[in-house]
Amino acid sequence: MPEKGGHITEEHKATIGEAVRRRWADPAWAERTRAAMAAAARPPPTPRGPFTEEEKAAISERLRGLWRNPDYRARQKASQAMRPLVSRETRQKVSDAALRRWANPTFAEPRRAAIATEPRPPLSRQAKKSISEKARRRWEDPAYRARVMASQKGAVRPPASQETRDKISRAHMGMRPTEETREKLRAATLGTKRRVGLKNTPEAKANMSRAQKKVWQRPGFAAAQQRRMKMGQAVRPTGPERVVWEVLDQTFPGEWAYVGDGSVVIDGLFPDFIHEDGQRLIIEVFGDYWHREDVAPYRGTEKGRIEAFAAEGYRTLVIWESQLTDMAMVEQRVREFAAA
């Protein structure tokens, strides 16, 4: 048996649980207990208005008086430090029990009515500042921070199922904030730091830059992100690319694959056509304006693109949009390029 004020061990919890389950397995005992619980059911809470300023001040002063006592403060901190972390299994059990209770109309309806008749007053700016400062002070405690990080480690919420996403979508479908709600949101943000045009400090910019660099260093993230950006830039293939694709398909069937949709990324660049039989050959189709040396960055010019792909072991043929008026010449260039 644990000492008074101590924590119950896992073995003692298991013993208590087993004893309770044995008692509930007795139908006569279970029926009497349920009847007694139903007869002694607590009525729903009586709605009351928000605390007055005098009541708030009195409660606050009582709490401050308690915390001025060094023994009380030491006991509270020791209790929090010794409190065991709640396992994911326990959290799931608590969640399931709460869902079952709220699924019962007898339990849920009176409480929803009480909540609706007693709206929580908005927090003042001073109260928000006080909460924020307390949270910062707690986070500065290495022991508290270690406990929180340990409890969150590996506790990643699994992705929602398609059924759950559909339910959320249907629940929000057609919802529009009222004019009153919009006015409240507007008034709440006036004069705050979340205003349009706010400029980040150099320190904040440096922090965001470091965070983004870490994200882009994740394996496969850069290529996937570049592919998404490429696919969102324009409709693919372009007109000139379609012309070259048709020539390659008719003259060199099965030899060239179109990859200008972002399906292949080489050193952050997206080739238009790549040879399919294992030869490291690339064909690029350039627009006369966008790839001019005075318009495009160096890696977007003919010389820059050839050098970039050559560094990865590829030979590159560039076909300009203006050259597509002579398709015989284009076919001959591709044939000589592949045979070289």
N, C-alpha and C positions, 0 to 999 in steps of 0.2 A: 504494500500500500504506500503510495507516495506521501511524503511529508506535506503538512499543511502549507499551501502556497507554492508547492513544487509542481513540476510537470509530470503528467501521466506517461509512463513508458509505453512503448508499442506492445509489449507483452501484456501489460495490464489492460490496455485498450482491447486487445484480442480476447482476454478473459471476460471482460464486461460484455463485449459484443456477443460472444457465444452464450452467456447466461441469458441475455435479453432474447436472443433467437429461440432458445429452448422454451422460455415462458410464452412467447408469441405462438409457438407451435401447439400450445394447449388451446383447443377451440373455446372451452368454457372461459378460461382466463382472458383470451383475446376478445370475446364477445362482451364480457363485463367491462373490460378496459375501454373498448370503443364506446359503449353506452355512457360510461362515466365521462369520457372526453367530450362526447356530444352534448351532455347535459351541462358541462362546465365550460363550453366554448366561449371564448372571450368575444364580446360584441365588438363590432367595428369601432374604430376610434371616433370620438366625437370631433367634428371639424372645429377648429379654433382659428382665430385670426393670427397674423404674424406677431412675434414678440414686440412689445413696445421698446422704445429706446431705454427706458428705466430698467426693464427686465433684462435687456441685453447687457447693460452696464453692471447690474448686480451679478449676473452669471459670470461675466468676464472677471469681475473683482474676486469672486469666490475661487475661480480657477487660478488666478494669479497668486492668491493667498496660499493655495496648496503648493504651487510650484516654488514659492519662496522657502518652503520647508526643505532643507537639504536631504533629509531622510526620505521624504516622499519622492523627491526628484530622483534620488539614487535608486529607489525601488522600481520606479517606472522605467528608467533606462535599463536596469538590469533585467527586468521582465521582458522588454522588447528585444534585448540582445540574446536572451536565452530561448526566445520563441522559435520553435522549429519551423522550417519552411514547409508550406503546404504542397504536397505532391500533386502532380497533374491528375492522378486518379481521384484524389480527394476533391479537387476542384470540380471535376466532372460529376462526381456524386452530388455535391452541393448544388451544382447547376441543374441536374436532372430533378432533384427534389423540389427546387424552386419552380421549375417549369410545371411539374405535376400539381403543385399547390395553385399556381396561377391559372391552370387549365380548369380548375373547379370554379364554376360561376358563383357559388355561395361564398367562396373566399375572395374572388377577384372583384366582383361588381361593387360591393361596399367600399373596398379600398380605392378603386378607381374613382368612385364618386367623391370620396374624402379628398383624394389628391386634386381632383378637378375644382373643388370648392375652396381649396387652400393653396393657391398658386404661390410658389416660392418667390419672394421679392428679389429683384436683381441685386447682385453684389455691388457695393460702392467701389469707387476707384481705390480708396484707402484699404478696404478689405482685400481686394485683389492684390494690392502691393504687399500687404501683410502675409497673405498666403504664399506669394512668390518668394518673399524673403525667408520664410520658415522652410520652404522646400529647398532653397539653396543651402541653408545652414545644415539641414539634414544630409544633403548630398555631399557636403564637405567632410562628413564623418566617414573615414575609410571603412570602418566596420559595417556601417549601414549600406554604403555603396557596394561593398563586396557581397552582402546578403542579397541585395536587389539584383545584382548582375548574375549571381549564382542561381537565383530563382528563375530568371529569364533565359538562362542558357539552355538551349534545346527546346524551349517551350514555344516554338513557332506554331502559330495557328495553321492547321492544314487548310489548303485552298477550298473554298466553298464549292459544293457540287453544282452541277448545271440546274438541278431542280431548285436549290436554294437561290441561285442567281435569278432564275425566272420568277420566283416568288417576290424577291426584292424589287425586280423590275416592274412587275404588275402592281405592287403596292405603291410605287412612286409614279406610275404612269398617270399623266394628266394633272399631277399636283402642281399648283402655281401659288407662290406666296401672295397673300393679300396685300392691298395697299398699306394697311396698318402694319403688317409685318415688315414690309419694305422700309417704311418710315422709321420703324424701331431699329432696323439694321443700320440704316443711314445715320440715325442719331447716335447710335452706339459707337460708330467708327469716327465720328467727327472729333477732331482734336487729338486723336490717338496717333500712335506711331505707324499704324497700318494705313497710311494715307497714300493717295496716288502721287507718284513723283518722289517718294522717299529714296534717298541715296544711301547705299550701304557704306559703312566706314571701311577704311583700308584693311583693318583687322578682320572684319566680317568677310570682305572680298577674298582675303588670303585664306581664311578657313574654308570658304566655299570652293576655292580653287583646289586646295589640297584634297577635299572630299571628292570632287569630280575626277581628279587624277587617279585616286584610288579605284574609283568605279571603272574608269576606262582601262585600268591595268588588269581587270579580271579576265581570265582566259575566255576568248570567244566573244566578249562583250563588244569590243571595238568593231569587229567585222560585222556582227549582227546589227549594230546601230548604224554603221555606214550603209549597210544594205537597205535598212528601212528608209534612210534619208534619200538614197538613190531612187527607190521605188516611188517615193512621194514627190520627186522633183517634176516629173513629166510622164506623159504616156509613152510607154515603150512597146515595140521599137519605134524610132522616129521614121519619118519619110525616107531619108537617104538610107537608113539601115535596112528598111524593107526592100529597097531596090537591090542592095548588095546581097541581102539574104536570098532573094529570089534567084540571083545569078549563081550564087554558091550552091543552092539547092538543085538547080537544073544542070549546072556544068560539073560540079564536084559533089554528087549526092553522097551523103553519109560521112563526109570528111570534115565538115565544119559545123560547130554548134553555136547558136546565138546565146550569149551570156550577158548581154547588155542590160538585162533586167535586175542586175545585182546578185545573181546566183553565184558568181565567182568574184572574189576580191583578192587582188594582188598588191600588197604594199599600200593598201588604202585606195587603190584605183580599180575601176571597173572596166575591163576590156569588153569590146563589142562581140567579137567572134574568137573562138579558140579551136585549135585542131583537135580532132577526136581520136586519132590513132596513136597518141602518145608523143607525137612531136611537140616540142615546146614552141608553138607558133601562134601568133596573135594577129588579128586584123582589126584595125581601128578605122571607124568612119567619122571624119571630121567635118563639121559645118564650117563654111568659108569665113563666117564672122566670129563665132564664139571661140574658135581656136587660133585666131590670129595672135601674133606675138605681142601686139600692142594692146590686146584685150584680155587674153587668158593668162593665168599664172604660168610659171615656167613649166611645171609638170603637166599643164594642159596644152602645151605647144607640141609640135611634131617631134622636135629634138628632145624635149624634156620627157615625153612619154616613152620614146624609144629607149632612152637612158634608164628610166625607172624600171621598165620591164626587163631590160638587159641585165640589170643588177640582180634580178631574180631568176636569170637563166633562160629568158624568152627572147626570140627574135620577133620584131614587129613590123608589119606593113601598114602604112597609113594611106587611106584612100580619101581624097577630098571630094566634097559635094560637087564642085565644079567639074570634076573628072568623070562624073556619071553620065555625061552626054555621049561618051564614047565607050560603050559597053565592051566592045571587042578589045580595046586597050586594057580595060579593067580585068577581063578574063585572062589576058596574056600576063599581066603583072602578078596576078594570083598564082598562075601556073609556074612562072619563073621563081616566085618567092618560095613556093612549096618544094620546088625541085632543087633549090640552092643548098 
